[in-house]
Amino acid sequence: MGPVADADVVVIGGGPVGLATALYAVRAGLVPVLLEPRAAPIDKACGEGLMPGAVAALGRLGAPVTGRPFLGIRYVDGARSVEARFRGGPGLGVRRTELHAALAAAAERAGVEVVPRAMSALTQDPTGVRVDLDGAGPSSGVRSGPSASVRGRFVVAADGLHSPTRRLLGLDVPPRGVRRFGLRRHFRVGPWTDLVEVHWSPAGEAYVTPVADDEVGVALLGSGRGSWQDRLQDFPALRERLAGAEPTSTVLGAGPLRQRSRSRRAGRVVLVGDAGGYVDALTGEGLAVGLAQARAAATALAAGRPQLYPRAAARVSLPSAALTSGLLASTRTAPGRRAVLTAAHRAPWLFDQAVNALAHD
Ligand SMILES: Cc1cc2nc3c(=O)[nH]c(=O)nc-3n(C[C@H](O)[C@H](O)[C@H](O)COP(=O)(O)OP(=O)(O)OC[C@H]3O[C@@H](n4cnc5c(N)ncnc54)[C@H](O)[C@@H]3O)c2cc1C
C-alpha cells in the first residue's frame, strides 16, 4: 500500500453509510479517506427494502440503483393483514451487492481514496485524530502489510452494528432485553405482490422484498438462533410460497440487532449508521436513517462543529426508533399483534400516516 495522505475526514467503514458519508463530505468541500478492509461489492444480511426517502437520497448522491419497485408495506398475521401504500413514489428492493457497487462507483467518480485496511486504534489530540490501520481486516482477503496510520481533522465511524470504534471509545451500552437476530436468503420466484410483506408468527417476523422480476429476498427476524429451515417452519404460508423455488444466495446472519451507544460523538469522532446504535430491522429503515445521518455528519464537520451532529442525528433517527421500539413491544404477543392489526383496520389513515411519515426524508 502506498502512503495515505492526511484527510479532513477519515471514514471508518465502507458500507452504504460510510460511502454516502464520503460522498456528502466531498460535496461539502472536505477531503475524505475511507477505510474498508472487505473487497467490493460487499454483501450483508439485510431485508434490502430501500424506503422512498433512501431511493431519493441515492439519486441525489449520484448513485442511482434500479432494483425492483415496491409500493408499500403489508403486515400479515395468519389470515389477517393490513397494508399501506406510499403516497410519494415507490421504494426499491435492491440487492446489497448492487447498492454497494453503485455507491462505490459514485465514490470512485468523486475521487474518494479508499484504503483496503481496517482501523485498529484511535488517538485524539486537540487538532485531529490518528487512526491506526491493521495489516489486514476481518475476512478481507487483504494480505498483511506493515502497520500504518492516517490522520484526519475528524473521524466518522461507519463501521456497522458491532462498531469496533464504538467499543474502543467506551461508548458501548451493555445489551438488555430480548436479543434478536436476522437471517436472509434469496429465492428464484416471481414476486406475488408489489408490496414488502412482513409475516408475523409467535417466533418472530419474516420479511419478503421483491428484488427482481424473478427473485425475492427473505429475511427472518426473531430471538431464535435455529437454522434457516427451522426458522422458516414458523411461517407456513410463506414456506408454501417458497416450496420448490431455487435458492439464489447463501444464508447470511446478523445480530444481536439491538445495539446502543452512550453518545453519537466523542470529541472529534462521530458515529453514523448502525455504528451509532440500532433498534431493529422490523420497520426496514436502517438505510434511510443511515443516509440521513451521513448527510448530517458531513454538514456538521464541514462547519468544523462535530458537537452539532448528535442533535441533528437524533432528529433524523428518533421517529423511526420510536416507531420500531413501540411496534416491537406491542407485537411480542399474539394478542398484541391482533390489537395492532385491529387498530390499523379501524383507523387505516393512522397506519397509512405512520408508514408515509417514515417513508420520506
Ligand atoms: C436482517 C436485517 C434486515 C434488514 N432489513 C433492512 C431493510 O429492509 N431496509 C433497510 O433500510 N435496512 C435494513 N436493515 C438495516 C441495514 O442493513 C443497516 O442499517 C445498514 O446496513 C447500515 O449500514 P452501515 O453502513 O451503517 O453498516 P454496514 O453495512 O454494516 O457497514 C459497516 C462496514 O464497516 C466495515 N468495518 C467494520 N469494522 C471495521 C474496521 N475496524 N475498520 C474499517 N472498516 C470496518 C465493515 O467491513 C462494513 O463494510 C436490516 C438489517 C438486518 C440485520
The ligand as an SDF file (V2000), in Angstrom:
LIG
                    3D

 53 58  0  0  0  0  0  0  0  0999 V2000
  -31.8190   -8.9380    8.9070 C   0  0  0  0  0  0  0  0  0  0  0  0
  -31.7560   -7.4550    8.5940 C   0  0  0  0  0  0  0  0  0  0  0  0
  -32.6940   -6.8970    7.7390 C   0  0  0  0  0  0  0  0  0  0  0  0
  -32.6220   -5.5200    7.4330 C   0  0  0  0  0  0  0  0  0  0  0  0
  -33.5220   -5.0020    6.5470 N   0  0  0  0  0  0  0  0  0  0  0  0
  -33.4090   -3.7090    6.1660 C   0  0  0  0  0  0  0  0  0  0  0  0
  -34.2610   -3.1800    5.1480 C   0  0  0  0  0  0  0  0  0  0  0  0
  -35.1080   -3.8730    4.5690 O   0  0  0  0  0  0  0  0  0  0  0  0
  -34.1120   -1.8570    4.8030 N   0  0  0  0  0  0  0  0  0  0  0  0
  -33.1840   -1.0610    5.4130 C   0  0  0  0  0  0  0  0  0  0  0  0
  -33.0910    0.1290    5.0810 O   0  0  0  0  0  0  0  0  0  0  0  0
  -32.3520   -1.5590    6.3690 N   0  0  0  0  0  0  0  0  0  0  0  0
  -32.4330   -2.8570    6.7450 C   0  0  0  0  0  0  0  0  0  0  0  0
  -31.5660   -3.3560    7.6750 N   0  0  0  0  0  0  0  0  0  0  0  0
  -30.5670   -2.4570    8.2810 C   0  0  0  0  0  0  0  0  0  0  0  0
  -29.4020   -2.1930    7.3360 C   0  0  0  0  0  0  0  0  0  0  0  0
  -28.8750   -3.4140    6.8830 O   0  0  0  0  0  0  0  0  0  0  0  0
  -28.3410   -1.3850    8.0920 C   0  0  0  0  0  0  0  0  0  0  0  0
  -28.9660   -0.2960    8.7450 O   0  0  0  0  0  0  0  0  0  0  0  0
  -27.2730   -0.8660    7.1500 C   0  0  0  0  0  0  0  0  0  0  0  0
  -26.5430   -1.9130    6.5590 O   0  0  0  0  0  0  0  0  0  0  0  0
  -26.2870    0.0340    7.9150 C   0  0  0  0  0  0  0  0  0  0  0  0
  -25.2330    0.3970    7.0760 O   0  0  0  0  0  0  0  0  0  0  0  0
  -23.8170    0.8060    7.6660 P   0  0  0  0  0  0  0  0  0  0  0  0
  -23.0280    1.3090    6.5130 O   0  0  0  0  0  0  0  0  0  0  0  0
  -24.0230    1.6420    8.8790 O   0  0  0  0  0  0  0  0  0  0  0  0
  -23.1980   -0.5630    8.2240 O   0  0  0  0  0  0  0  0  0  0  0  0
  -22.6830   -1.8460    7.4220 P   0  0  0  0  0  0  0  0  0  0  0  0
  -23.4510   -2.0380    6.1900 O   0  0  0  0  0  0  0  0  0  0  0  0
  -22.6740   -2.9550    8.4260 O   0  0  0  0  0  0  0  0  0  0  0  0
  -21.1780   -1.4760    7.0360 O   0  0  0  0  0  0  0  0  0  0  0  0
  -20.1630   -1.3890    8.0040 C   0  0  0  0  0  0  0  0  0  0  0  0
  -18.8270   -1.5630    7.2990 C   0  0  0  0  0  0  0  0  0  0  0  0
  -17.7690   -1.2840    8.2320 O   0  0  0  0  0  0  0  0  0  0  0  0
  -16.6960   -2.1490    7.9470 C   0  0  0  0  0  0  0  0  0  0  0  0
  -15.8470   -2.2640    9.1440 N   0  0  0  0  0  0  0  0  0  0  0  0
  -16.0660   -2.9500   10.2870 C   0  0  0  0  0  0  0  0  0  0  0  0
  -15.0360   -2.8190   11.1300 N   0  0  0  0  0  0  0  0  0  0  0  0
  -14.1340   -2.0100   10.5120 C   0  0  0  0  0  0  0  0  0  0  0  0
  -12.8580   -1.5060   10.8860 C   0  0  0  0  0  0  0  0  0  0  0  0
  -12.2850   -1.8000   12.0670 N   0  0  0  0  0  0  0  0  0  0  0  0
  -12.1940   -0.7020   10.0150 N   0  0  0  0  0  0  0  0  0  0  0  0
  -12.7530   -0.3780    8.8210 C   0  0  0  0  0  0  0  0  0  0  0  0
  -13.9600   -0.8340    8.4230 N   0  0  0  0  0  0  0  0  0  0  0  0
  -14.6420   -1.6460    9.2630 C   0  0  0  0  0  0  0  0  0  0  0  0
  -17.3620   -3.4690    7.5640 C   0  0  0  0  0  0  0  0  0  0  0  0
  -16.4880   -4.2730    6.7900 O   0  0  0  0  0  0  0  0  0  0  0  0
  -18.5970   -2.9820    6.7970 C   0  0  0  0  0  0  0  0  0  0  0  0
  -18.3720   -2.9440    5.4070 O   0  0  0  0  0  0  0  0  0  0  0  0
  -31.6220   -4.7090    8.0150 C   0  0  0  0  0  0  0  0  0  0  0  0
  -30.6970   -5.2840    8.9020 C   0  0  0  0  0  0  0  0  0  0  0  0
  -30.7540   -6.6380    9.1830 C   0  0  0  0  0  0  0  0  0  0  0  0
  -29.7300   -7.2300   10.1050 C   0  0  0  0  0  0  0  0  0  0  0  0
  1  2  1  0
  2  3  1  0
  2 52  2  0
  3  4  2  0
  4  5  1  0
  4 50  1  0
  5  6  2  0
  6  7  1  0
  6 13  1  0
  7  8  2  0
  7  9  1  0
  9 10  1  0
 10 11  2  0
 10 12  1  0
 12 13  2  0
 13 14  1  0
 14 15  1  0
 14 50  1  0
 15 16  1  0
 16 17  1  0
 16 18  1  0
 18 19  1  0
 18 20  1  0
 20 21  1  0
 20 22  1  0
 22 23  1  0
 23 24  1  0
 24 25  2  0
 24 26  1  0
 24 27  1  0
 27 28  1  0
 28 29  2  0
 28 30  1  0
 28 31  1  0
 31 32  1  0
 32 33  1  0
 33 34  1  0
 33 48  1  0
 34 35  1  0
 35 36  1  0
 35 46  1  0
 36 37  1  0
 36 45  1  0
 37 38  2  0
 38 39  1  0
 39 40  1  0
 39 45  2  0
 40 41  1  0
 40 42  2  0
 42 43  1  0
 43 44  2  0
 44 45  1  0
 46 47  1  0
 46 48  1  0
 48 49  1  0
 50 51  2  0
 51 52  1  0
 52 53  1  0
M  END
$$$$
